[in-house]
Amino acid sequence: MVDTRTSARLLSGLLIGAGVTHFVAPRPFDATVPRSLPGSPRTWTRWSGIAEIAVGAAVAHPRTRGTGAMAAAGLFVAVFPANVKMAYDWRHRPAPLRAAALARLPLQVPLVVWAARLHKAASAKDR
């Protein structure tokens, strides 16, 4: 079993890494932004990257870990529609790309569970 600190480091690294990727290689993220959202896709990509970095930083710090973990769970739920859009948009792409897009959908569940468990563990430590 992974301890809370290691779990927090892993989740924080995942979030910060994903957030940085929004700035380093934004085009794939732009393509997942639902067209119904106002403004440019790049603006949404940047803001979601900032959100991931901020939430990752909150998860990394022991004082904000519980709140950060709950925010991470919310963030994973909030980006699910973009993953659905990606899976739909990629339905005619080559099989490996379709598989990758479809695999993202069920992967959101363990991410939400991971963040929720980290929140619970961090909150229990604060008591």
N, C-alpha and C positions, 0 to 999 in steps of 0.2 A: 504494500500500500504506500502511496506517495504521501509525504507529509504536506501540511498546509503551505509551508514556505516554498517548497519545490513546486507544488501545484500552482501557486501564485506566480512564481517566476516563469513557468512554462506558459501560462495563460497570458501574462503580461507580454512576454516575448512574441507570442502569436499575434496579439492585438497591435503592438507597436510595429512589428514587421509588416503586417498587412496595411497599417496606416501609412507607413513610409512608402510602400509600393504604390499607393494611390497617387503619390507625387512623382515617383521615379518612372512609372509606366502607367499613366492614367487612362489610356485609350480603352483597354478592356473593361475598365470600371465605368467609363462614360457610356459604353454600349449597354450596360445593364440598367441604367437609370430609366425608370418608366417615363414614357413621353408625356404622360398626364401631369407630371410634376412641373410647376412653373420654373422658369429660368433655364439656364444652360446646363446640360449634363456635367460639364467640367466643374461648374460651381458645386453641384451636388457631390461629385467625386472628391473635391477638395475638402468640403465640410465633413463628409463621412470619414475621410482620412484623418482629419483633425480629431474627430470624435473617437476614432479607434486609438489614436495615440494618447489622447487624454484619459480615456478609460483604462488603457494599458498602464499608464503611469499611476493611476489611482489604485489599480490592483497590485502594483509593485510595492507600494508604500504600506507598511503595517497599519498605520492610523486610518487610512482610507480604503483598506482592502475590502472590507465588507460592503461598503457602498459602491466601490468600484466593481466588485464582482456582480452585484445586482444590476448595475448599469450595463455591464457586459452581457448579462442575460437578456436585458431589454434590447440592446444593440443587435444581438444575434437574431432576435425575433423581428426587429425592425428591418433588417436587410433581407429577410426571407423573400419578400415580393421581388426584389432584384434578382435573386437566384431563380425564382420561378420564371421571370421574364427571360433570363439567359437560357434556361432549359428549353423554353418555347422557341426562342429565336434561333437556337442552334439545332433544332430538330432535323434539319436537312444537311447538316455538316457531316464530315467523315465520322465514322463510328467512334474512334477514340475521343474526339471532341464532344460528341453527343453524350458519351458515357461520363466524361468528366463533368459536364454540365448537370446531368441527372444525378450524379453522385453527390453533388453539393447539397441537394435538397434534404435527404435524410441525415446528412452530416450536421445540419443545424441542431438537431435534437440532442446529440451528445454534447455539443458546445453549450447549449442552454443548461443542460443538467450539470455539466462541469462547473459553470459559473454559479449556479444556484447552490451547489454543494460547497463551493469555496466561500460563498456568502454565509452559509450556515456555520461553517467551521470558523470563519473569522469572527462572526457575531458571538459564537460560543466562547471564544477566547477573551472577548471584551467583557464578559459577564463575571 
